[in-house]
Amino acid sequence: MVTAVKGVKELIDEVVKPGLCTLCGACVGDCPYLVFYNGKIKLLDLCTRAEGHCYEYCPRTYTNMDAISQNIFNKTYDASELGHYIDIFISRASDVKTRNKAQYGGTVSALLSLALSEGLIDKALLAKSGKDRRPTGIEALNGEDVLSGSGSNYMAYPALQRLNRLQRDSRENIGIVLTPCQCIALSKMLAYPATQRFDTSNVKLAIGLFCTWALSYDRFFEFLNEKVNVAKIKKFDIPPPPANRFDIYTRADRISFPLDTVREYRMSTCSYCLDMTAEFADISVGAAEGIEGWNTVIIRTQRGSEIINLARHKGKLDVDSIPQQNLDHLKESAMLKKTRATNEIIKRTSAKNDLMYLGISENTRGKLLAERR
């Protein structure tokens, strides 16, 4: 990796100041110089280290996509629509309480609760909406804790910060829920482990969430505070096409905005992200388009397959085949995100041979460039 002499100064200059930070949290939680504050990464003081893991693990610094793909899947990165996968289907939690509490089918909550109850993991790291609806990280120790963090908030938050805060000598097995960019950061941690941090090999289950874009933590709340009493918000939702709206549920009613209006508050860095389906997770989960109350699930690793099989055996998941039209549209949407991101990257760098953070082979580069025509 091209990180031998780069540290916090370069991270701030190359990623944070130019608006490329994804708020993944890989650089905070264990560093005394960098903190997450009010929706941004802040530098408290200049680090004296000539190099640092803060720079190395960032998903917007140089990322050898072949190396992290080889480490997880034993194959090179090929920029296919959905990335490497073993199986794809639709599912929902068998438990009605879980389904009613969850955003869509409750598959993520069901899998985390099962992993905890079976002792496959000791704790699950996930997001929970606070009283002001801003996301915050929690450590779930049981199914009730998991359900308290169910639902989507569509905002970026530093999920990996809580992982970094775990004791360095901890032997706890961890499950974690991440967005695609956060999965890439975790993949870099796994490929290039740091002895002075929590041992990331103890992450036994990484569940990735489908993501087209995330909302800017601070700018979106400025918008919300002008439109609604934030304290009364119970839930956010983006219904599947052709709805094209953003719904805010309060205790009394539903307030809807055109999706294009809300898109104005997305994070600028999302324009440069190729990954819609969390391609470096063990299991990727999203809404099943047009099938209310169900999730689309992509199994990517052997351990992902094992926990899905266990969930089915224990009666924790209802599973069905994914309709062909859903699979076709998912692939089309995922490739469209890759194409748009490639276009935006080239627009920013003004060079087809400079794809910013993407370390990819010439063959893969050629494939991405061919798709954008």
C-alpha positions in Angstrom: 0.0 0.0 0.0 1.1 3.5 -0.7 0.9 4.8 2.9 4.5 4.4 4.3 5.0 8.1 5.1 1.4 9.4 5.4 -0.5 10.1 8.6 -3.0 12.4 10.2 -1.9 15.6 8.4 -2.3 13.9 5.0 -5.6 12.5 6.1 -6.9 15.9 6.9 -5.5 17.5 3.7 -6.4 14.8 1.3 -9.7 13.5 2.7 -11.4 15.6 5.3 -10.9 19.1 4.0 -11.8 18.2 0.3 -15.1 16.7 1.5 -14.2 13.1 0.8 -14.6 11.8 4.4 -17.3 9.1 4.7 -17.5 9.3 8.5 -16.8 5.5 8.7 -15.0 6.0 12.1 -11.9 4.0 11.2 -9.6 7.0 12.2 -11.3 7.7 15.6 -11.9 6.0 18.9 -8.3 5.0 19.5 -6.5 8.1 18.5 -6.0 11.0 20.9 -5.7 13.5 18.1 -8.8 12.8 16.0 -12.4 12.9 17.3 -15.9 12.8 15.9 -17.7 16.0 16.9 -21.0 17.4 15.6 -21.1 15.4 12.4 -17.5 15.9 11.4 -14.0 14.5 12.1 -12.0 17.1 14.0 -8.2 17.4 14.5 -7.4 18.3 18.1 -3.6 18.4 17.7 -1.0 17.4 15.1 0.1 13.9 15.6 3.9 13.4 15.8 3.8 10.0 14.0 5.2 10.1 10.5 2.7 7.4 9.5 -0.6 6.2 10.9 -3.4 3.7 10.7 -5.8 6.6 10.5 -4.6 7.2 6.9 -4.1 3.5 6.0 -7.6 2.4 7.0 -9.5 5.3 5.5 -11.8 4.1 2.6 -10.9 7.2 0.6 -7.2 6.8 0.7 -5.5 4.5 -1.7 -7.2 1.1 -1.5 -5.7 -2.0 -3.1 -9.1 -3.6 -4.1 -7.4 -6.8 -5.3 -5.6 -7.2 -1.9 -8.7 -6.8 0.2 -10.7 -9.0 -2.1 -8.0 -11.7 -2.1 -7.9 -11.6 1.7 -11.7 -12.1 2.1 -12.7 -14.1 -1.0 -9.4 -15.5 -2.4 -10.1 -13.8 -5.7 -9.3 -10.5 -7.3 -11.7 -7.6 -7.5 -13.5 -7.6 -10.9 -16.1 -4.7 -10.5 -19.0 -7.0 -11.3 -22.5 -5.7 -10.5 -22.9 -7.2 -7.1 -19.4 -8.4 -6.3 -18.6 -11.9 -5.2 -21.4 -13.9 -3.7 -22.5 -17.4 -2.9 -26.2 -17.1 -3.0 -28.9 -14.4 -3.2 -32.6 -14.7 -2.0 -35.3 -12.8 -0.1 -36.0 -13.3 3.6 -37.7 -12.0 6.6 -37.6 -12.6 10.4 -40.0 -15.4 11.4 -40.7 -13.6 14.6 -43.6 -11.1 14.1 -42.3 -8.8 16.9 -39.0 -8.5 15.2 -40.6 -7.8 11.8 -42.9 -5.1 13.3 -40.0 -3.4 15.0 -37.6 -3.5 12.1 -37.5 -1.2 9.1 -38.4 -3.9 6.6 -38.1 -7.6 7.0 -36.1 -7.7 10.2 -33.4 -10.1 8.7 -30.5 -8.2 10.3 -32.1 -8.1 13.7 -32.9 -11.8 13.5 -29.3 -12.8 12.5 -27.7 -10.7 15.2 -30.0 -11.9 17.9 -29.3 -15.5 16.8 -25.6 -15.0 16.8 -25.7 -13.6 20.3 -28.0 -16.3 21.7 -25.9 -19.1 20.1 -22.6 -17.6 21.5 -21.2 -17.0 18.0 -20.6 -13.4 19.0 -20.3 -11.8 22.4 -21.7 -8.4 21.4 -23.1 -6.7 18.3 -22.1 -3.1 17.3 -24.8 -1.2 15.5 -26.5 2.2 15.3 -29.4 3.5 17.4 -31.3 6.7 16.9 -31.0 9.0 19.9 -33.8 11.2 21.2 -32.9 13.8 18.6 -33.0 11.1 15.9 -29.2 11.4 15.3 -27.5 8.0 15.1 -25.2 6.8 17.8 -23.3 3.5 18.2 -24.4 0.9 20.7 -23.2 -2.4 22.0 -26.0 -5.0 21.9 -25.6 -8.0 24.3 -29.0 -9.7 23.6 -32.0 -9.7 21.3 -33.7 -6.8 23.1 -30.7 -4.7 22.7 -30.6 -5.5 19.0 -34.2 -4.5 18.6 -33.6 -1.2 20.3 -31.3 -0.4 17.4 -33.5 -1.6 14.6 -34.7 0.8 11.8 -32.9 3.1 9.4 -31.9 6.7 9.8 -30.1 7.2 6.4 -27.4 9.3 8.0 -23.7 8.6 8.2 -22.1 7.9 11.5 -18.7 6.6 12.7 -19.6 2.9 13.2 -16.0 1.8 13.4 -15.3 4.2 16.2 -16.9 1.8 18.7 -14.8 -1.1 17.4 -11.6 1.0 17.9 -12.7 1.7 21.5 -12.7 -2.0 22.4 -9.8 -3.0 24.7 -6.7 -4.1 22.8 -6.4 -7.3 24.8 -10.1 -8.1 24.5 -11.0 -11.6 23.2 -14.6 -10.8 22.6 -16.1 -12.0 19.4 -17.9 -9.2 17.6 -20.7 -8.8 15.1 -21.1 -5.4 13.4 -23.5 -3.7 11.0 -21.8 -1.5 8.4 -22.5 0.5 5.2 -20.4 -0.3 2.1 -17.7 2.3 2.7 -17.4 1.1 6.3 -17.0 -2.5 5.0 -14.1 -1.3 2.9 -12.4 0.3 5.9 -12.9 -2.9 7.9 -11.5 -4.9 5.1 -8.4 -2.7 5.1 -8.1 -3.3 8.9 -8.3 -7.0 8.3 -5.8 -7.1 5.5 -3.3 -4.9 7.4 -3.8 -5.5 11.1 -2.4 -3.2 13.8 -1.0 -4.8 16.9 -1.8 -1.7 19.0 -5.5 -1.9 18.4 -8.3 -4.4 19.0 -7.7 -7.5 17.0 -10.1 -7.2 14.1 -9.8 -10.9 13.4 -12.3 -11.2 16.3 -14.9 -9.6 14.1 -16.9 -12.8 13.4 -19.8 -11.4 11.5 -20.0 -8.3 9.3 -23.4 -7.5 8.0 -23.5 -4.9 5.2 -26.4 -2.7 4.4 -27.3 -1.7 0.8 -26.6 2.0 0.4 -27.1 4.4 -2.5 -26.1 7.5 -0.4 -26.0 8.7 3.2 -27.3 12.1 4.5 -24.9 14.7 5.9 -25.3 14.6 9.6 -25.4 18.3 10.2 -26.9 19.7 7.0 -29.9 17.3 7.0 -30.7 18.3 10.6 -30.8 22.0 9.7 -33.4 21.1 7.1 -35.4 18.9 9.5 -35.5 21.5 12.2 -37.1 23.9 9.8 -39.8 21.4 8.8 -40.8 19.3 11.8 -40.4 18.9 15.5 -37.5 16.5 15.6 -38.4 15.3 19.1 -41.6 13.8 17.7 -40.1 11.8 14.9 -40.5 8.1 15.2 -39.2 6.8 11.9 -37.7 7.6 8.5 -38.4 5.7 5.4 -37.7 5.8 1.7 -40.4 3.6 0.0 -39.3 1.6 -3.1 -39.8 3.0 -6.6 -41.9 4.5 -8.0 -42.8 6.4 -4.8 -39.8 8.8 -5.1 -40.3 10.3 -1.7 -38.7 10.5 1.8 -41.2 9.8 4.6 -41.0 11.1 8.2 -43.3 9.4 10.6 -44.2 11.3 13.8 -46.5 10.2 16.6 -49.5 11.8 14.8 -48.9 11.5 11.1 -46.6 11.1 8.1 -44.8 14.0 6.5 -43.4 13.4 3.0 -40.8 15.2 0.9 -39.7 14.7 -2.7 -36.7 12.4 -2.7 -34.8 15.0 -4.8 -35.2 17.5 -2.1 -33.7 15.3 0.5 -30.9 14.2 -1.9 -29.5 17.8 -1.7 -28.3 16.9 1.8 -26.4 13.8 0.9 -22.7 13.6 1.7 -20.6 14.7 -1.2 -18.2 11.8 -0.9 -21.1 9.4 -1.8 -20.7 10.5 -5.4 -17.4 8.7 -5.6 -18.6 5.4 -4.1 -18.9 2.3 -6.5 -20.4 -0.1 -4.0 -24.2 -0.2 -3.5 -24.5 -3.7 -1.9 -21.7 -3.8 0.6 -19.6 -6.2 -1.4 -17.0 -6.8 1.4 -19.4 -8.0 4.1 -20.1 -11.6 5.1 -23.8 -11.0 4.4 -25.4 -8.0 2.6 -29.0 -7.0 3.3 -31.4 -4.5 1.7 -35.1 -3.9 1.1 -36.7 -6.3 -1.3 -38.0 -3.9 -3.9 -41.8 -4.1 -4.4 -42.1 -6.9 -1.8 -43.3 -5.3 1.4 -41.9 -6.7 4.6 -39.0 -8.7 3.0 -35.3 -8.2 2.6 -33.0 -9.0 -0.3 -30.0 -11.0 1.2 -26.7 -11.7 -0.4 -24.4 -14.4 1.1 -20.8 -13.6 0.4 -18.6 -15.8 2.7 -18.6 -19.2 4.2 -19.3 -18.0 7.7 -22.2 -15.9 6.2 -23.6 -19.0 4.7 -23.2 -20.9 8.0 -25.2 -18.4 10.0 -27.9 -18.2 7.4 -28.2 -22.0 7.4 -28.4 -22.0 11.2 -31.1 -19.3 11.1 -33.2 -21.4 8.8 -32.6 -24.6 10.8 -33.7 -22.8 14.0 -36.7 -21.3 12.3 -35.5 -17.7 12.7 -35.9 -16.8 9.0 -38.5 -17.2 6.3 -36.7 -17.6 3.0 -37.9 -17.5 -0.6 -36.3 -17.2 -4.1 -35.6 -13.7 -5.4 -37.9 -13.0 -8.4 -35.8 -12.7 -11.6 -37.0 -9.1 -12.2 -35.8 -8.1 -8.8 -32.4 -9.6 -9.4 -32.1 -8.0 -12.8 -33.1 -4.6 -11.5 -30.7 -4.9 -8.5 -27.8 -5.7 -10.8 -28.8 -2.8 -13.1 -28.9 -0.4 -10.2 -25.7 -1.6 -8.7 -23.8 -1.2 -12.0 -25.4 2.2 -12.5 -23.9 3.3 -9.2 -20.5 2.1 -10.4 -20.8 3.9 -13.7 -21.9 7.2 -12.1 -19.1 7.0 -9.5 -16.5 6.3 -12.2 -17.8 9.3 -14.1 -17.6 11.6 -11.0 -14.1 10.4 -10.2 -12.8 11.1 -13.7 -14.6 14.5 -13.6 -12.7 15.3 -10.4 -9.3 14.0 -11.5 -9.6 14.9 -15.2 -7.7 11.7 -16.0 -9.0 8.2 -16.9 -5.9 6.7 -15.4 -6.4 8.4 -12.0 -9.3 6.9 -10.1 -8.6 8.5 -6.8 -8.6 6.0 -4.0 -9.3 2.9 -6.3 -6.3 0.6 -6.6 -7.5 -1.7 -9.4 -6.0 -3.7 -12.2 -5.8 -2.4 -15.8 -8.4 -5.0 -16.8 -10.9 -3.9 -14.1 -10.2 -0.2 -15.0 -11.0 -1.0 -18.6 -14.2 -2.7 -17.6 -15.4 0.3 -15.6 -14.4 2.7 -18.4 -16.3 0.5 -20.9 -19.4 0.5 -18.8 -19.5 4.3 -18.6 -19.8 4.8 -22.4 
